[in-house]
Amino acid sequence: MTAYCDCTLRVAVMANSGFDSGIGLTRQTLDDKYLTAALEGCSALPIIVPTLSSSAQLEAFLDLVDGVILTGDQSNIEPDVYGATGDRQSHGPFDPQRDASALYMVNAACKRKLPLLGICRGMQEINVAFGGTIRTGFAGSADYPDHPRLPKVTDPDLVYREAHPVSVNPETQLGAAIGKPRVFVNSVHIQAVEELAKDLTPVALSDDGIVEAFEHSSGEPIIGVQWHPEYRATERPLSAALFSHFARLMKGRKESAPYIL
């Protein structure tokens, strides 16, 4: 017997690897703000995906959901994954479990036509999975005035404050959803897209030339943003527009592929 389950959207949210030095145990980490954004910004039930999952387990998670959010983190993608050289001092810190799990999730989600949203590190993971590369060492450079070194503050309202404007391409689907040619975004990253993968189209650019958002060139439901829209997601118009757009993508996927009970 088959039936359509008219329940809330479900979205896989990627966790990160961590270590509790106090008791010597590994752990999984995930900021509440991503879960709140899924719950309130997308009206979706978040399902946390641990980085220690096997490929078969990742496929099982994807069986349950209508979309995938690849979160940001303090760690960076290891440079050998995208054909660069570097070590922990120049490119770190690293999370190889996250690299493996996230890159697998990108490819598996694409095969299933599942909507995919990459935030900060997650955006970079999508770019790398499609064959693009990552730049580092630009923060604080005179050539990138929009991207100074990150301030050492602990107040999240200061960390995620609006830092610089970006220009938005209104001819793109995401640009149309954002609805404005110029918006201000926060800036909490030390790496960014260098070479954009050929299957991805830039949606937003900073004045100093950093790709701040992209989508899939052929209309596949794949978007990435370099800023952090998940912080106070429902209070900020730009964030609300982004998560509403992603929710529409998930709803479209759900309606075209109903759950089997």
N, C-alpha and C positions, 0 to 999 in steps of 0.2 A: 504494500500500500504506500502511495506517495502523497505527500501533502506539503503545501507551502507554509513555512513557519514564519508568521508575521511577528517576529520578535526584533529586539534592538540589533543594530549592526554590531558585528564583532571584528575587532582589529588586533592583529598580532603586533606587539610592541617589543622591540629588541632590547635585551638587557646587556650588561657589561660584566666582565670578569673583575673580581676584586680580591683583596687579601686583608684579613684581620690580623694585624701583627701582634695584637694583644694576646690572642690565644692560638695563633699559628694556623688558622683555617682559611681556606679559600671561600669566597662568597660571590653572590651575584648582586649587582648594584643597579639602581634605576631611580632617578629623581621622581618625586611625586608629580611634578609639573607635567610630565609627559602623560601620565595616567589621567590627571585632571583634564588635560586638553582633549584626550580621547573621549572621556566621559561627558564633558560639558561642551567642548568645541565641536565634536563630531556626533554627539549623542550615541556613542558606540561603547560597547563593553570591551575593555582591553584584556587581552590574554598575553601575559608576560612570557617571552621566549628566552630561556636561558642559553648562554653561549656554550654550555657544555653538552648541548643536544647533538645527537648523531644526525646524519643526513636523513635517515628514515624517520627519526623523531621530528625533524624540521618539516618534513613532508606531512607528517600527521598534524602538526600545528596548522599548516596551510589548509588542510582539509576543513578546518573549523572556522575559518575567518573570511571576511569580505575584503580585507586589505591589510597592508603591512606598513608600519611606521618604523623606520630605522632612526634611532635616537642619536643625539650628540653625546659626547663624552670628553673627558680630559685626555684620553689616549688618542693616538694617531695611527693611521694605517702604516704598517711596516713598508719601507721604501722598496724592498725587493719585490713586493707584490705588484708594483706598477713599473718595474724596470729601472729604478733609481738606486743610488747608493747612499748610505748614511747609517748612523748608529743611534743609540738611545740619546746621546748628548745632543746630536744635531737634529734628530727627527722625532725623538720619543716624547713621552712614554708610549709603550706599545701594549697591545692586547691581542696577541695572535689568535686566541680563541674567538674573539669578536670578529676579527678579520675573516676567518674561515666560515663562521656561521652566517655573517651578514652577506658575504659575497655569494654563498650558496643560496641564501634567501632571495637575493636579487634575481638570480637566474631562474630559480624555481617559480617565483612569483610571476615573472615575465611569461614563462611557459603556460601558466594558468590564466593569464590576462588579469591577474589580481592588481588592483590599484596599489601604488607604491609611493610613499612619501618619505624622502630622506631629509633629515634636519642636521645641518652642520657636518659632523663626521658621516652621518648617513647619506648626505648629498655627495660627499666625496667618494663613499663606497659605491654608489650607483655609477658615478663617472668612471671609476677604476674598473668596475665590472663590465662596462661597455667599451673599455679600451683606452680611456683617458688617463691623464697623469695629474699629479698633485705638486703644487709649489709650496715651499717653506722659506722662512727667512725674510719674508717681505715686511712683517710687522715691525714698525719703527723705522723703516727706510724712508728717506726723503722722497723716493719715487712713489710712495703709497701714503699720501698724507691722510687719507680717510682711515687708515689702519695703523694707529700708533700702538706701541706696546701695551699689553693689557694692564690696567691699573690693579694694584694689590689692595683690593677692598673686599669686605665680607658682606656688605649690604646688597642683597639681590636686586633691589630697585636701582642701585647704581651700576651693578654689573650688567643688567639687562636694559639699561636706559637707551633711548634713541641716540645713536652715535653719528650717523651720516646718512645722506640721501642716496637713493638709487633711482635710476631711470628704468621704467617698465615699458616693455613692448606690448602695446594694446592689441596687436594682431595675433597674439598667442592666446591659447585657452586660459592659462593661468593669469596672464596679463589682463584679459577681459574680466576675470573673476575679481582681481584686485581692484580694477575700476579706476585707477588713477595713474597718470604718466610719471609722477614723482612721489615717492613715499620715503619716510625715514625708517631705518632699521637699526637694531642693536648690532653689536660687533664683538663677538667673544670667540675669536679663533686665531690660531697661529699658522694654520695651513689653509689652502684653498685650491680651487681648480686651476691648473696650469693649462694643459691642452684639453679642451672639451672634446669628449667622444663624438664621433661623426654622427651618431644616431640621436644626439641631443641638441636642442636648440636653446640658446640663451634667452631668458625672459627678462632678467633684471641685471643691470651693470652698475657698479659704483663709479663715481667720477674718476677714480684712479685706476679703473680698468679691471677690477676683479668681477668675475661672474658670480653674482649673488643669488641667482635663481635660474633654473632651466626646466624644460619639459621634453618629452619624447618628440622627435621630429615628425613621426608618422601618426601622431594622435593616440598612441598607447597611453594608458592611465598612469604615467610615471612623472613625478615632479620632485624637484629638490630645491631647498632653500638653504643659503649659507647662514642666515641669521637664526635666532631662536624665537619662533612664534608661539611656542608652547607656554612661555612665561606670561601669566595673566591673560591667557588666550581669549577669554570671552570679554575682557575689558578693553581690548585694543582692536579698533576696526580692521586693521590690516590682518591681524591674527584671526579674527572672527571670519573674515572673508576667505582666508586660506583654508581653514579647517572646514568651513561650510562647503567649499569647492571639493575638498577631498571626500567629505561625507557624500556629496552628490555622485562622485565617481564610484564610491563603494556601493551606494544604493543602486546605481545602474548595473553594476556587476552582480549584485545579489538578485535583482529582478530578472536578469538574463540567465542565471544559473541557480535556481531555487534549491534549498536544502532537501535532501532525501531523508525521510524519517523511517 
